[in-house]
Amino acid sequence: MVAQMLTDGSAKIIFALVSYTSLSCVSANAAPPQAFNKTVTLSFTSFMPAHCENGRDNQTPRNTTHRIYISTKGRLFSEMSAHARAYSREALAEPQSSPFHFSGNKLVGTFGSVSGARQEIISFDLSYSSCSAEVITGHESGKPYTWINLAGVKCTGTGKSEVSNISCSVSDGNSFAR
């Protein structure tokens, strides 16, 4: 499991992936048959010191969980929940708007922010019965990472992004139907 922050030109790759992900993905990035009818759960904690537009400093880590169901036809349904203190956000995505796509034996999700992006990469074993994950946060060199926090306030990073407690699991069936 890896967490890292990109601050050089390699962050441009993430921005290119954001554009590519929004323009592509149906048949070229089809799910492998071994992944059909499985639910993948990715959880992690992220924190970046920041100053927010409301005058406060960000001192709270965010806990994020993504559940991705790969249907019997290889379509990706995703659900995200994020929590930080008293604030939370949940979102569901149908296959046509899912931020995730397959690239070989990896499930890749790309999430843009005001200034920067986060990429979640889930790697599978040959049988697609277990997984590992890495979360990469990046921004353009010389510019700070900026995002809208769970309270709806714009925050600008003042330090390094930290991602911890990364866990990934695979279960058979559709956990959305349970």
N, C-alpha and C positions, 0 to 999 in steps of 0.2 A: 504494500500500500504506500502510495507516494502522495505528498502534498508539496506543491512548490509555487513560487510566484515568478512570473516572467516580467522583466522590466526593460528588456532590450528589444531589438527588432523582431525577435521570435514571437513576440506578442501579436504581431501583425498576422501571424498564422491563425491565431484564434479568431481575429476579426474576419479573415478570409473564410474561416469555417462557419462563422455566424452567417455570412452572406451565402455560402454554399449550401448550408443546411436549410436556409429558408427558400432556396430555389430548387432543391433537388429532392431526392429520396424516395421514390416509391419502388420501382422495380430494380433500379441499379443497386440499391442498398437493401435488398430483400433479406428477411430473417432466414437463417439456416433452419432446415426442418427439425433439427435436434432441439431447437429453442421453442418450437410450437407448444402452445398450451402450458406455458410456464409463467410464473410471476417472479420478477426480480425486485429485491428491496435493497436500496442503497441509503445509508444514513451517515451523516457526518456533522461535526461541529465546526463552525468557521468564526473567525474573529479578525477584525482589522481595526486598530485604533484610528479614530477619525474625529473630525470636527463637523458638526451638523449645522444646518442653516438656522435652527431654532436656538443656537448658542450653546448647546450641550455637546459634550464629548461622548463619543460612542465607547462604552465600557462593558457592553454586554455581548457575549457570544450568541450566535444564532445556531439553532439545531434544525437541520433540514433532513427530511426523509422523502425519497422518491420511490414509488412503486410503479413498475412497468409490467403490464400484462402483454404477452406475445400470444395472440389468438391462434386458433387452429388453422387460420389462413395466413399467419405471419404478420398480421396487422398489430401496430403498437398503440396501446392505450396507456396513458400515464397519469399519475396523481402525485402532486407535490404538497407537502405541508412543511411550514417553517414556523418556528417559535423563538421568541426572544423576550424574556420577562413577561409582561402582560399582553404582548402583541403577538398575533399569529396571522398566517395567510395560508389559504388552501387553494389549489387550482387543479382542475381536471383537463386533460387534453385528449381529444379524439385523434385517430390516426392521421388525418390530414393536417393537424396542427401540433402534433407531438414534437417536442424539441429533441427527441431521440431518433437515431437511425443506426443501422448496422453497418459496420465497416469490417469485413472479414469476420473474425470471431469476437469482435468487440462491439459493444453497444455504446454509442457516443451521444452525449447530450451537450448542447452548447447554449449558454444563457447570456445574453447581452445585458449590459447595464447602461447607465448614463454615459460613463467613460470607462470602458473596460469590458471584460467578459470572463465567464467561468466555464470551464469544460470539465465534464464528468465522463470518465472512460472506464467502462466495466469490461473486464476480460473474463472469458469463460474457459473451463477445462474442456476436453474433447467431447464429453457427454452432456455438456451444458447443465450439470447438476451442482456445480459450485462456481463461485466467481471471486474476483478480487477487484479492487477499484482504486483509481487515483483521481484527485480533484486538483485542477490547475486554475489559478487565478492570474489574469494578465491585464496589463494596460500598456498604452503606448509610452515609450521611453520619454522621460522628461515631464510627463503629465501624471497627475495622481489618479488613482482609481476612485470613481465617484458612483454612488448608487442611491436609490431611494430605499430607506429602511422600512421595516414593517409598520412603523407608525405613520408612514407617508412623508417623511422628512428627507430632504436631500443631504447626504453626508459625503465628505471628501476625506479619503484616507490620508493619515499622517504618519503611517508606519507600515510595516510588513504584514501581509496577510498570513494567518496561521490556520491550517486545517488539521483537525485531529479527530480521533474516535471514528475513523472510517470503517464501516462494516458493510458487507455485501452478502446476500443470501439468495438462493434460488429455491422455489417450491413449485411442485406440480399443480396445475390447475389455475383457475381464475380466482384470485383472492378478492377481486371486486364483486364477485357474485355471492360471496359468503356472508 
